[in-house]
Amino acid sequence: MPGPALAWDWALSSTLSQTFELNDNQFMRTPSGGGTLGSYSTISANAVGLTPTSRLTVDSDVGYRKYWGPGTEGVSQTESDWVGISAHYVTWGKNSDDRVFFDGSFRRSSAVVAVLGDLGLLTNAHGDIDRTSFQGGFTRSLSALDTFTFSLGSALTSYDPASSGTQFVDTTATASWRHRIDPLTTVNLTSQAEWLNYDTQPNTNLLLWRNTGGFETTLSPVLSYGASAGVIYTNSETGIAPLPLLPVTLQVPLFATSSTVGFIADAHAIYRILKNTTLNLTASQSVSPSITGVLTKRTTLHAGVTQLINGWSSISVAGDISRQTVSETTTNDFLSGSVSYAYQLAREWNASVTYRYLHRTAAAGSFLFDPVTGIPTSSVGAASSNSLILTVAKTTTIIPPLD
């Protein structure tokens, strides 16, 4: 007798987009170095495979970025490419709440662009940042009202060339419990341990332990909100170089340790003011490593409104206030606002135009270190930028999804 066959149903689509940006201070310098014209070309693809008991989703993108103009003078990289791919696989049994999942991803991007986007600072490093991550876990239904989820993952951040930054490994283990109080409200408890190991000599380690509790509720079809709060414990262990005159056979690792306890929280709300008008509010305070591994405390507040004009167009207005604290002497505040208009040109063609304002506050003459190389940079102060962004994209459905 022939064995069982595994059949997959596939859906495949791709998107080609081109973006142009005019910016009067692209790299947030003090004072501004002049205007720039940026060009970003992207090709992305999405594939979805389905079986009766599993789902595989793969997303990938590749692109090229180039800047021109007086504002690029002194910038280590004015052109770069990037590539990224991510995959998510989930399988379930007779009970759809009992699931096993696996994730994997790889992304390579310019160090200049990555640090500017994450920390709002210009770095002198030349090269790429590579991040490779894997994660796996499961969800189990404990009862009709309770579910338990556990995941374990690790990510490696490296540099090309290696001299551009410090390689580090970020490993996390997360356990969470969710309980449904009623059909509209759930509560949850989450505990996460994160361990960072930096490739330094002597070795440096950082442990983060987060414990939070929160809720999610939907009061009506037009209003839903949720919040969580908790504490974070951090413990750092920094290696100390041994005495140079001590014989190698007598040298032992020495470490300086320090620990702190802080508050973390987040809250969000989605309110459909009118049939075609949606308000989105979020607020959070978190402590986590930045893209370069630097431990950063972030406090953010976001508000946005989206108005559907008709079936082909919409307009969005958003504002953000944030504070980034890297050390006791390094704190940057950011204020940003944007207005975006999107229009569907044709069935597979979309276009958008966006105006964005960004302001960074910092004490005049304050001294910062390069977030990648650790090399002291010139003094910085307040900086602002105004940008106009135009994007045109075409999406092609290669294999349509099954209804």
WOJONOR-V536802 format. One record per pair of residues at least 6 apart in sequence whose C-alpha atoms are under 8 Angstrom apart, sorted by the first residue. I is the first residue (numbers start at 1). J is the second residue. If there is no record, write none. Layout:
# WOJONOR-V536802
I & J
I & J
This chain:
# WOJONOR-V536802
6 & 51
7 & 51
8 & 49
8 & 50
8 & 51
9 & 49
9 & 50
9 & 51
9 & 402
10 & 47
10 & 48
10 & 49
10 & 50
10 & 399
10 & 401
11 & 47
11 & 48
11 & 49
11 & 398
11 & 399
11 & 400
11 & 401
11 & 402
12 & 45
12 & 46
12 & 47
12 & 48
12 & 397
12 & 398
12 & 399
12 & 400
12 & 401
13 & 45
13 & 46
13 & 47
13 & 395
13 & 396
13 & 397
13 & 398
13 & 399
13 & 400
14 & 43
14 & 44
14 & 45
14 & 46
14 & 395
14 & 396
14 & 397
14 & 398
15 & 42
15 & 43
15 & 44
15 & 45
15 & 393
15 & 394
15 & 395
15 & 396
16 & 41
16 & 42
16 & 43
16 & 44
16 & 393
16 & 394
16 & 395
17 & 41
17 & 42
17 & 43
17 & 391
17 & 392
17 & 393
17 & 394
18 & 39
18 & 40
18 & 41
18 & 42
18 & 391
18 & 392
18 & 393
19 & 38
19 & 39
19 & 40
19 & 41
19 & 389
19 & 390
19 & 391
19 & 392
20 & 37
20 & 38
20 & 39
20 & 40
20 & 389
20 & 390
20 & 391
21 & 37
21 & 38
21 & 39
21 & 387
21 & 388
21 & 389
21 & 390
22 & 35
22 & 36
22 & 37
22 & 38
22 & 387
22 & 388
22 & 389
23 & 35
23 & 36
23 & 37
23 & 385
23 & 386
23 & 387
23 & 388
24 & 32
24 & 34
24 & 35
24 & 36
24 & 71
24 & 385
24 & 386
24 & 387
25 & 32
25 & 33
25 & 34
25 & 35
25 & 36
25 & 71
25 & 384
25 & 385
25 & 386
26 & 35
26 & 36
26 & 71
26 & 385
27 & 71
27 & 116
27 & 121
27 & 122
28 & 120
28 & 121
28 & 122
28 & 360
28 & 383
28 & 384
28 & 385
29 & 122
29 & 380
29 & 383
30 & 380
30 & 381
30 & 382
30 & 383
31 & 383
32 & 71
32 & 383
33 & 70
33 & 71
33 & 72
33 & 73
34 & 69
34 & 70
34 & 71
34 & 72
35 & 69
35 & 70
35 & 71
36 & 67
36 & 68
36 & 69
36 & 70
36 & 71
36 & 72
37 & 67
37 & 68
37 & 69
38 & 65
38 & 66
38 & 67
38 & 68
39 & 65
39 & 66
39 & 67
40 & 63
40 & 64
40 & 65
40 & 66
41 & 63
41 & 64
41 & 65
42 & 61
42 & 62
42 & 63
42 & 64
43 & 61
43 & 62
43 & 63
44 & 59
44 & 60
44 & 61
44 & 62
45 & 59
45 & 60
45 & 61
46 & 57
46 & 58
46 & 59
46 & 60
47 & 57
47 & 58
47 & 59
48 & 55
48 & 56
48 & 57
48 & 58
49 & 55
49 & 56
49 & 57
50 & 56
53 & 91
53 & 92
53 & 93
54 & 89
54 & 90
54 & 91
54 & 92
55 & 89
55 & 90
55 & 91
56 & 87
56 & 88
56 & 89
56 & 90
57 & 87
57 & 88
57 & 89
58 & 85
58 & 86
58 & 87
58 & 88
59 & 85
59 & 86
59 & 87
60 & 83
60 & 84
60 & 85
60 & 86
61 & 83
61 & 84
61 & 85
62 & 81
62 & 82
62 & 83
62 & 84
63 & 81
63 & 82
63 & 83
64 & 79
64 & 80
64 & 81
64 & 82
65 & 79
65 & 80
65 & 81
66 & 78
66 & 79
66 & 80
67 & 78
67 & 79
68 & 78
72 & 78
75 & 124
76 & 112
76 & 124
76 & 125
76 & 126
77 & 110
77 & 112
77 & 126
77 & 127
80 & 109
80 & 110
81 & 109
81 & 110
82 & 107
82 & 108
82 & 109
82 & 110
83 & 107
83 & 108
83 & 109
84 & 105
84 & 106
84 & 107
84 & 108
85 & 105
85 & 106
85 & 107
86 & 103
86 & 104
86 & 105
86 & 106
87 & 103
87 & 104
87 & 105
88 & 101
88 & 102
88 & 103
88 & 104
89 & 101
89 & 102
89 & 103
90 & 99
90 & 100
90 & 101
90 & 102
91 & 99
91 & 100
91 & 101
92 & 98
92 & 99
92 & 100
93 & 99
97 & 139
97 & 140
97 & 141
97 & 147
98 & 138
98 & 139
98 & 140
98 & 141
99 & 138
99 & 139
99 & 140
100 & 136
100 & 137
100 & 138
100 & 139
101 & 136
101 & 137
101 & 138
102 & 134
102 & 135
102 & 136
102 & 137
103 & 134
103 & 135
103 & 136
104 & 132
104 & 133
104 & 134
104 & 135
105 & 131
105 & 132
105 & 133
105 & 134
106 & 130
106 & 131
106 & 132
106 & 133
107 & 130
107 & 131
107 & 132
108 & 128
108 & 129
108 & 130
108 & 131
109 & 128
109 & 129
109 & 130
110 & 126
110 & 127
110 & 128
110 & 129
111 & 123
111 & 125
111 & 126
111 & 127
111 & 128
111 & 129
112 & 122
112 & 123
112 & 124
112 & 125
112 & 126
112 & 127
114 & 129
114 & 291
115 & 121
115 & 122
115 & 123
115 & 291
115 & 292
115 & 371
116 & 122
116 & 123
118 & 290
118 & 291
119 & 290
119 & 324
123 & 370
123 & 371
123 & 372
124 & 370
125 & 164
125 & 165
125 & 372
125 & 373
126 & 164
127 & 159
127 & 160
127 & 161
127 & 164
128 & 159
128 & 160
128 & 161
129 & 157
129 & 158
129 & 159
129 & 160
130 & 156
130 & 157
130 & 158
130 & 159
130 & 160
131 & 155
131 & 156
131 & 157
131 & 158
132 & 155
132 & 156
132 & 157
133 & 153
133 & 154
133 & 155
133 & 156
134 & 153
134 & 154
134 & 155
135 & 151
135 & 152
135 & 153
135 & 154
136 & 151
136 & 152
136 & 153
137 & 149
137 & 150
137 & 151
137 & 152
138 & 149
138 & 150
138 & 151
139 & 147
139 & 148
139 & 149
139 & 150
140 & 147
140 & 148
140 & 149
141 & 147
141 & 148
142 & 148
145 & 179
145 & 180
145 & 181
146 & 177
146 & 178
146 & 179
146 & 180
147 & 177
147 & 178
147 & 179
148 & 175
148 & 176
148 & 177
148 & 178
149 & 174
149 & 175
149 & 176
149 & 177
150 & 173
150 & 174
150 & 175
150 & 176
151 & 173
151 & 174
151 & 175
152 & 171
152 & 172
152 & 173
152 & 174
153 & 171
153 & 172
153 & 173
154 & 169
154 & 170
154 & 171
154 & 172
155 & 169
155 & 170
155 & 171
156 & 167
156 & 168
156 & 169
156 & 170
157 & 167
157 & 168
157 & 169
157 & 292
158 & 165
158 & 166
158 & 167
158 & 168
159 & 165
159 & 166
159 & 167
164 & 372
164 & 373
165 & 292
165 & 372
165 & 373
166 & 198
166 & 199
166 & 200
166 & 292
166 & 372
166 & 373
167 & 198
167 & 199
168 & 196
168 & 197
168 & 198
168 & 199
168 & 293
169 & 196
169 & 197
169 & 198
170 & 194
170 & 195
170 & 196
170 & 197
171 & 194
171 & 195
171 & 196
172 & 192
172 & 193
172 & 194
172 & 195
173 & 192
173 & 193
173 & 194
174 & 190
174 & 191
174 & 192
174 & 193
175 & 190
175 & 191
175 & 192
176 & 188
176 & 189
176 & 190
176 & 191
177 & 188
177 & 189
177 & 190
178 & 186
178 & 187
178 & 188
178 & 189
179 & 186
179 & 187
179 & 188
180 & 186
180 & 187
181 & 187
184 & 217
184 & 218
184 & 219
185 & 215
185 & 216
185 & 217
185 & 218
186 & 215
186 & 216
186 & 217
187 & 213
187 & 214
187 & 215
187 & 216
188 & 213
188 & 214
188 & 215
189 & 211
189 & 212
189 & 213
189 & 214
190 & 210
190 & 211
190 & 212
190 & 213
191 & 209
191 & 210
191 & 211
191 & 212
192 & 209
192 & 210
192 & 211
193 & 207
193 & 208
193 & 209
193 & 210
194 & 207
194 & 208
194 & 209
195 & 205
195 & 206
195 & 207
195 & 208
196 & 205
196 & 206
196 & 207
197 & 203
197 & 204
197 & 205
197 & 206
198 & 204
198 & 205
201 & 239
201 & 241
202 & 238
202 & 239
202 & 240
202 & 241
202 & 253
203 & 238
203 & 239
204 & 236
204 & 237
204 & 238
204 & 239
205 & 236
205 & 237
205 & 238
206 & 234
206 & 235
206 & 236
206 & 237
207 & 233
207 & 234
207 & 235
207 & 236
208 & 232
208 & 233
208 & 234
208 & 235
209 & 232
209 & 233
209 & 234
210 & 230
210 & 231
210 & 232
210 & 233
211 & 230
211 & 231
211 & 232
212 & 228
212 & 229
212 & 230
212 & 231
212 & 264
212 & 265
213 & 228
213 & 229
213 & 230
214 & 226
214 & 227
214 & 228
214 & 229
215 & 226
215 & 227
215 & 228
216 & 224
216 & 225
216 & 226
216 & 227
217 & 224
217 & 225
217 & 226
218 & 224
218 & 225
222 & 270
222 & 271
222 & 272
222 & 273
223 & 269
223 & 270
223 & 271
223 & 272
224 & 269
224 & 270
224 & 271
225 & 267
225 & 268
225 & 269
225 & 270
226 & 267
226 & 268
226 & 269
227 & 265
227 & 266
227 & 267
227 & 268
228 & 265
228 & 266
228 & 267
229 & 263
229 & 264
229 & 265
229 & 266
230 & 263
230 & 264
230 & 265
231 & 261
231 & 262
231 & 263
231 & 264
232 & 261
232 & 262
232 & 263
232 & 264
232 & 287
233 & 259
233 & 260
233 & 261
233 & 262
234 & 259
234 & 260
234 & 261
235 & 257
235 & 258
235 & 259
235 & 260
236 & 257
236 & 258
236 & 259
237 & 255
237 & 256
237 & 257
237 & 258
238 & 255
238 & 256
238 & 257
239 & 253
239 & 254
239 & 255
239 & 256
240 & 253
240 & 254
240 & 255
240 & 256
241 & 253
241 & 254
242 & 251
242 & 252
242 & 253
242 & 254
243 & 251
263 & 285
263 & 286
264 & 284
264 & 285
264 & 286
264 & 287
265 & 284
265 & 285
265 & 286
266 & 282
266 & 283
266 & 284
266 & 285
267 & 282
267 & 283
267 & 284
268 & 280
268 & 281
268 & 282
268 & 283
269 & 280
269 & 281
269 & 282
270 & 278
270 & 279
270 & 280
270 & 281
271 & 278
271 & 279
271 & 280
272 & 278
272 & 279
273 & 279
276 & 306
276 & 307
276 & 308
276 & 309
277 & 305
277 & 306
277 & 307
277 & 308
278 & 305
278 & 306
278 & 307
279 & 303
279 & 304
279 & 305
279 & 306
280 & 302
280 & 303
280 & 304
280 & 305
281 & 301
281 & 302
281 & 303
281 & 304
282 & 301
282 & 302
282 & 303
283 & 299
283 & 300
283 & 301
283 & 302
284 & 298
284 & 299
284 & 300
284 & 301
285 & 297
285 & 298
285 & 299
285 & 300
286 & 297
286 & 298
286 & 299
287 & 295
287 & 296
287 & 297
287 & 298
288 & 295
288 & 296
288 & 297
289 & 295
289 & 296
290 & 296
292 & 371
292 & 372
294 & 326
294 & 371
295 & 326
296 & 324
296 & 325
296 & 326
296 & 327
297 & 323
297 & 324
297 & 325
297 & 326
298 & 322
298 & 323
298 & 324
298 & 325
299 & 322
299 & 323
299 & 324
300 & 320
300 & 321
300 & 322
300 & 323
301 & 320
301 & 321
301 & 322
302 & 318
302 & 319
302 & 320
302 & 321
303 & 318
303 & 319
303 & 320
304 & 316
304 & 317
304 & 318
304 & 319
305 & 316
305 & 317
305 & 318
306 & 314
306 & 315
306 & 316
306 & 317
307 & 314
307 & 315
307 & 316
308 & 314
308 & 315
309 & 315
312 & 343
312 & 344
312 & 345
313 & 341
313 & 342
313 & 343
313 & 344
314 & 341
314 & 342
314 & 343
315 & 339
315 & 340
315 & 341
315 & 342
316 & 339
316 & 340
316 & 341
317 & 337
317 & 338
317 & 339
317 & 340
318 & 337
318 & 338
318 & 339
319 & 335
319 & 336
319 & 337
319 & 338
320 & 334
320 & 335
320 & 336
320 & 337
321 & 333
321 & 334
321 & 335
321 & 336
322 & 333
322 & 334
322 & 335
323 & 331
323 & 332
323 & 333
323 & 334
324 & 331
324 & 332
324 & 333
325 & 331
325 & 332
330 & 368
331 & 362
332 & 360
332 & 361
332 & 362
333 & 360
333 & 361
333 & 362
334 & 358
334 & 359
334 & 360
334 & 361
335 & 358
335 & 359
335 & 360
336 & 356
336 & 357
336 & 358
336 & 359
337 & 356
337 & 357
337 & 358
338 & 354
338 & 355
338 & 356
338 & 357
339 & 354
339 & 355
339 & 356
340 & 352
340 & 353
340 & 354
340 & 355
341 & 352
341 & 353
341 & 354
342 & 350
342 & 351
342 & 352
342 & 353
343 & 350
343 & 351
343 & 352
344 & 350
344 & 351
345 & 351
348 & 394
348 & 395
348 & 396
349 & 392
349 & 393
349 & 394
349 & 395
350 & 392
350 & 393
350 & 394
351 & 390
351 & 391
351 & 392
351 & 393
352 & 390
352 & 391
352 & 392
353 & 388
353 & 389
353 & 390
353 & 391
354 & 388
354 & 389
354 & 390
355 & 386
355 & 387
355 & 388
355 & 389
356 & 386
356 & 387
356 & 388
357 & 384
357 & 385
357 & 386
357 & 387
358 & 384
358 & 385
358 & 386
359 & 382
359 & 383
359 & 384
359 & 385
360 & 382
360 & 383
360 & 384
361 & 381
361 & 382
361 & 383
362 & 380
362 & 381
362 & 382
363 & 380
363 & 381
363 & 382
364 & 379
364 & 380
364 & 381
364 & 382
365 & 379
365 & 380
365 & 381
366 & 379
366 & 380
366 & 381
367 & 376
367 & 377
367 & 378
367 & 379
367 & 380
368 & 376
368 & 377
368 & 378
368 & 379
368 & 380
369 & 375
369 & 376
369 & 377
370 & 376
370 & 377
